[in-house]
């Protein structure tokens, strides 16, 4: 009992320390203090997670507003780690202007405090308040350069969509409170885990939470702001893509028993998340700017994560969330180097796969995946394995790349290693969260398998047949993102207009003649 109370207070101290350090930057930016808080959070969450998973210490009877669930502790460790890296990078990135440094680190600390508060919350109202706090604090970072039109417009759209997500989240948790007579997520989780069917009210709550997750994860067509906030400082983009936008998936994992009993919520995630997964990945191929490509990639990955939740693969969704967060933090903070690497790839010659290469890759990849499914007696759903087979097909067929060439044997060995690593990680994550059976069944599995096959066809057409006259209009549509953001932007500005900063136009400046001859 005492250890549980101490653990609860320590977990709650992490966001508290971030909030306190936000006011420690009045005279100067104390980067070391914020990095120290992130390290403390990493140590506390990692130690608590190890003790809880190993069963050495029983957490569960402490302060009821704080959760000691392994999922939350893993998320807290992840966020603390990314926070430390982000603050350390920001220290060099923002150096040079003391006032900007103080303003930046202050809002960054507040944002990190609310993010950590969300993942340790066991009280739905506390989680909602922290969820809103993230949006408010992040808004100040997104408009850190208020003279940039695209940044202000993107933040304006994000502001509107955030309110939609918050309304849906509030409606969902309010219904759950009325139905289960408790604000505690653990009580709601326990009640729903024992239920066979949902009431109509719980069905509505599941749909509202699914909508909140979709909006939070910037799924089509409410995605444009995520593409345009690359105008914000690079560390802000890294934090957004690595530690904030994936909270929609975390929300679905937390309320897993509710989601698996609601066919409507599952199909909502499968349709919108599935289409976003495929279309965003294909649109990314048409873009040249590194940060914009990364933003489209995030949309696709978040859609896939929500699809995994809808299929009941919550352990895979958590593994996906962790891997994506680490990769995107690295990718954004290393985006300067990525520009040079991308230029080298485009200038280097490549050999397009032949028809025989595609058949060889498809047969070998399918054989590997099917063999694993049969030997390990893996249950449905099988659509994620279809996606993995497609990825291995591309790996083998495109072995003659722009910068390197590999043999079929080496690519086959690499594919086998990747397949084994993926399977072991998926099995290992069962200690934290387990898969659950959903109601969409085979229909949802077939829907996603068809979408993944469509992605493969679109990938081949866009990459190897873009010079075909019939592909010109198709390429243009993908490059424009099907003009969805333009339509949504006009709709936003019509119903909730804002004043954008005046752009600096040197051509229209009237400079006195005497100034020209000084």
N, C-alpha and C positions, 0 to 999 in steps of 0.2 A: 504494500500500500504506500509506504513512504517513498520507495523508489519510483513508483508510478507518478506520485505528486512531483517529485524532483524532476523526473523526465518531462512532465507536462510543462513545468515552469521554465525549464531549459529550452524546450522547443519554442515556447511563446516568447522567450527572451531574444530569439534571433530576429524576428521582425521588429521587436521593440528597440534593439540596438541600432538597426538600420534607421528607424525613425529618429532616434536620439542623435545619431551622427549627421542627420540631415540638417540639424541646427548647429552643428559644430563647424560649419563652413562660413560663418559670418565674416571673419577677418581674412581667411585664406582657405583654399581648398586643401583639406586634410586627406590626401589620397591614402596614406598609410593606415589611417583609422578605418576607412571603409574597407580596405583590403583585409585588415585584421578581423573585422566583423564577418566578412565572407568566409575567412578561414575558420573562425570559431563555429560558424554555422555548419561548415563542412565536417568538422570534427565531431560536433554534437550529433548531427543527423546520421553520420556514418556509424558512430559508436552505438547509437540507439537502434539503428537498423540491424546491425550485426547481432546485438544482444536480443532483439525481438525475434529475428528470423531463426537464430540458433536456439531460442527458448531458454536462454540463460536467465533473463529477467522478464517477468510477466508484466507488461504494460497493459493497462486497461481499466484501472480503477482510480485514476488520478483526476485531474480537472477535466470534467466531461466536455468542455468546449474545445479541447485540443485532442487531436487524433494521434494514435501511435501505430496506425496501420502501416504495414511495410511499403505499400504503394506510395503513401505520403512521405515516408522517410526517404525513399529512393528519389522521389521528386525533389525533396528539400536538399538532398546531397547534390543532385544535378544542378539545381539553381544556384546553390552556394558556390560550386565549382566554376560555373559559367560566370557568376558575379565576380569572382576573384580575377579570372582571366580578363573579363571585360574592363574592370576598374584599372587593372595594371596596364592594359593597352590604352585606355582613355587618358591615362596620366601623360603619356607622350603625345597622343593625338591632339589633346586640347591645350597643350602648353603654349604660352605666348601671350595670353590675355587673361589677366587675373579675374576680371569681372565675369567673363564667360566661363572660366573654370569653376568659380563659386556657384554660379547659377546652374551649370551642368551637373556638378556632383551633388548638389542639393536635391534636384529633381530625380536624379538617378538613384540616390539613396532611398527616397520616398517610394519610387517605383519598385525597387527591390524589396522594401519592407512589405508592401502590399502583396507582391507575388508570393513571398514566403508565407504570409498570413493566410492566403487562399489555400495553400497546400497543407497547412497544419490545422485548418479549421474543421471541427466536428459539428459546429453550430451553423445551420444554414443561413441565418441572418448575418453572422459574422463573415461567412464566406461571401455573401452578397455585397456587404459593405466593402470588403477588401477588393472584390471584383470591380466595383465602381471606382474605388480608389486607384486601381491600376490604370483604368482608362483616363481618369483626370490627370494623373501625374505623367503618364505617357504622352498625353496631348501636349504638355509643355515641352517635352523633348522633341516631338515631331515638328513643332513650330519654333525650334531653337533658332533658326534663321528666318525671322518673320518677313524678310524682304523677298523671299523666294515664292513666286506665285504657285508653282506646282506643289511645294511643301504645304502651303496654307490651304490650297484646295483639297489636297489629300487628307490633311488633318480635319478639315471641315466634314468631308464625307465619312471619315472614321468616327467623328463625333456623333453623327446621326446614326450610323450603324451600331455603334456601341450602346446608344440608348435603346435601340430595338432589342439587342441581346439582353440588356439589363432588365427590360420590361418582361421579356419572356422568362428569364431566370427567376425574377421575383414572382411572376404568376405561377411558375412551376413549383417553387419551394413553398409558396403560400398554400397551394392545393395539397401538397404533401403534408404540411402541418395540420391542415384541417382534417385530412383523412386518417392520419396516424397519431394525432394528438401529441406531437413531439417536434421540436426544432432540431434535434440531434440526428445527424446523418446516420450514425451507427444504429439508432432505433429504427429509422425508416428502412435501412439496409436489411436489418434482421427481420422485420415484418414482411418485406417484399420477398426475401429469400424463402420464406415459408409459404408463400401464396402460389396458387396454381393459375389463377387468372387475375386480371386487373379490373377494378371498377372503372366506370366511365370517367370519373374524375381523375383517377390515376392515369388513364389513357391520355387525357388532355395534358396532364403534367408531363408525361413522357414526351409528347410531341413538342411542348413548349421548351423543354430542356434540349431536345434535339435541334430545334431551330436556333436556340442560343448558341449551341456548339457550332453549328454551320456558319452562323454570322461571325462568331469569334474567330473561326479558322479561315475567314475570307474566301468562302466558296462562291462559285459562280451563281448569280451575276454580280454579287456585292464584293468584288475583288479588286476594283481599280485602285483603291486607296493604298493597298499593299504594294502595288507596282510603283506608285508615285512617291511614297515616303522614302525612297532611296535618296531623296534630296536632303534628308536629315543626316546628321553625323554618322559615319560608318559604325562606331560602337553601338549607337542606338539601333541601327538595322540589325546588327548581330544579336543584341539582346531581344529585340522583337521577334526575330525568326527562330531563335534558339530557346527562349525561355518564357515567352508570353503567348504567342499565337497558338501554341500547342495546348493551352489550357482547356480548349474545347474538347480535345480527346481525353484529357484528365477528368473532365466533368462526366463524360460518358463512362469511363472506367469506375468512377466513384459510385455512380448510380446504375451499375451494371444489372442488378436484379430487376430494376424498373424497365430498362431498355429491352431485355430479352423477352419480356412478356407483352411487349407492344409491337404488333406487326406494322402499324402505321408509322411509328417512329423509326423502325428498322428500314422500311422501304424508303422513307424520306432520306435517310442517310445513304442508302444504296443508290438511289437515283441521282441525287444532287452530288453526293460525294464521288460516286462512280464516274459520272460525266466530267466532273472537275478533274479527277485523276487523269483521265485520258486526254481531254482537250488541253489542259494546262501543260501537260508534258509535251504535247505536239506543238503548241504555241511557243514554248521555250526554245524549240529547235530553230525557229525563224528569227529569233532575237540575237542582236550582236553585243549589246551592252552587258557586261559581266553581272552587275548588280541586278539588272532587270531579269536576266536569265535565272539568277538565284531566287528572285521573288516568285517567278512563275513555277520554279521547281518546288518552292515551299507550298504553294497552293496545291500542286499535284500530290505532294507527300501528305499534306494534311487531309486531303480527300481520301487517300488510301488508308490513312489511319482511322478515319471515321467509318470507312467501309469495313475494316477489320473488326471494329466494335459492333457494327450491325450484324456481322456474321458470327458473333460470339467469341471471336479470337482476341480476347482482351489481353492475354499474355503476349501475343504478337504485336498488338497495338502499343503496349508499354515498351517492348523492345524496340519497336519502330520509333517511338517518341524519344527514347534515350539516344539512339544512333543518329537520328535526324538533328537533335539539338547539338550534339557534339560536332557533327559535320558542318552544320550551318554556322555555328560560332567560328569554327576554323575558316570556312570559306569566305565569310564576310571580312573577318579581320585579316585575311590573306588575299583579299581581292586585288590589291595592287600587283602582286606577283602573278595572279591568275590572268591578268591582262596580257602580260608577256607570253605566258604559256599558250593562251588562246591564239595569239598572233602566230606563234610558231606552228601550231597545228594547222592553221589555215594556209600558211605558205608552203608547208610540206606536202609532197605528193602522196596520194593514197591509192590503193588498188581496190576498186569496188568488188564486193563479193560476187562470184558467179552463181548461176542457178544451182550448180553442184554444191557450192559452199553452203547455200541456204538449206538444201536438202540434208547435207551432212550434219550441219549444226542442229537442225531440227530433230533428226533421228537420234543423234547422240544425246542431246539434252533431254529429250522425251524418255529415252531409255534409262538415263540416270535417275530421273525423277520418279518414273513408274516403278523402277526397282526399289527405290527407297520406300515408296508407299506400300508396296507389297511386303517387303521384308520386315519393315517396322510396324505393319498393320495400322497405318495411320487412318484415322476416321475422317469423315467429311467435316467441313467443306473443303473442296479440292481446288477452287478457283485461285487461291494464293499460290498453289503449286503450279498452276498453269502460268501465272505471271513469272514465277521463278524459272520455269522451263523456257519461257520467251527470253528472259535475261541471259540464260546460259546459251541459248541459240545465237543471240547477238554476239556474245563473247567469242564463240567458236567461229562463226561465219565471218566476223570482222577481224580475224587474227592478223591480217595484213594491214595494220593501221598506218596512220600518218607518220608516226615517229618511231615505230618499232614493228617488227615482224616476228611471229611466233609459229611454231609447228602445231599440227593438229593434236599431237600427243601432249605437248606442254599445256595447251589450252584445255584439253580434256582433263588433265591432272588438276589444273587450277579450278576447273568447274567442279570436280569432285571434292576438292578441299573446301571450296565455298559452300557447297551443298551440305557437307558434314558440319562445318562451322555454324551455318545457319540453323541446322537441326538441333545441334547441341545447345546453342543459345536459346532457342525456342523452348526446349525441354527444361533448361535451367531456370528460366524465368517463372516456371510453374511454382517455385517456392514463394513467389511474391503474389502472383495473381493467377487464377485458373481460368481456362476457357469454359464457356457455358453454351448450352444448346438454345438456339433462337427459334422463332416461329416461322421464319421465311423459308427455311429448309432448302430443298433442291432448286426451287425457282430462283431464289436469290443467288445461289451458287452459279447457276447457268447464266443469269444476267451478267454477273461480273466476268465470267469466262468469255462471254461474247464481247464484252467491252475490251478486255485485254487482247483478244485476237484482233479486234478493230484497231487497237493501238499499234500492234505490230504492222498491220497493213499500212496505216498512216505513216508510221516511221519510215518504212521502205520507200513510200511514194515521195515524202517530203525530202528525204536525204539523197535518194539516188535517181529520182525522176523529176526533179524540180525544173529542169530545163525544157521539159515537154510542154508544148503550147497549151495543152489541156489543163496543165497544173498552174498556170499563171494566176488565174482568178482564185484558185484554191489556196495558193501560197499567200496571196494578198489578204484573203479572209482570215487565215490563221495569223498572219502578221498583225492584223488589226484587232485580234482578239474577238473577231466576229462583231465588232462595234458595240459590244454589250456595255462597256464602261461609259462610252459616249452617251448612250441612251440613259443610263442610270444617273450620270452626272447632270445632264439637262433636267431630269426629273427632280433631282435633289435641289438644284438651284431654283427651280420653279416654285417648289413648295417651302423651301427654307433657304432663301438667298443669303449670300454673304458678300462682303466687300473685300476684294483681293488687292494686294499691294500694287502700286503703280510700277510698271516695269521701267527700268532704266534704258533709255533709247539715245545713244550717243549721236545718231544721225540728226536728231531734232534739237540738239542743243545749240543755242545761239551764243557763240563766244565772241566778245568784243574784239575788234581788230587789234587794239593795242595789246591784248593778251597774246595774240598770235606772234607778235614780233618781239616779245621780251627775250 
